[in-house]
Amino acid sequence: MEPALAGATITEWPIGDIFSQVHDMLVGRNGHVYVADNIQDRLYEVDPRTDQVTVYRIPHRPGEKNGG
């Protein structure tokens, strides 16, 4: 085991659903974690200090289907 990983903590947050395809995590300057869901057209914002999850629905352009 790498010494740098010995004290690591892994946290999982229940985001998305059976129809989701979550990917591309990004940590913002504010310390929040942002995760894309391209099938459901959503962006998840997770505050790791409170475990609060905010879901943003990405609007469709006229004529686009889900995942567009």
Secondary structure, 3 states (H helix, E strand, C coil): CCHHHCCCCCCCCCCCCCCCCEEEEEECCCCCEEEEECCCCEEEEEECCCCEEEEEECCCCCCCCCCC
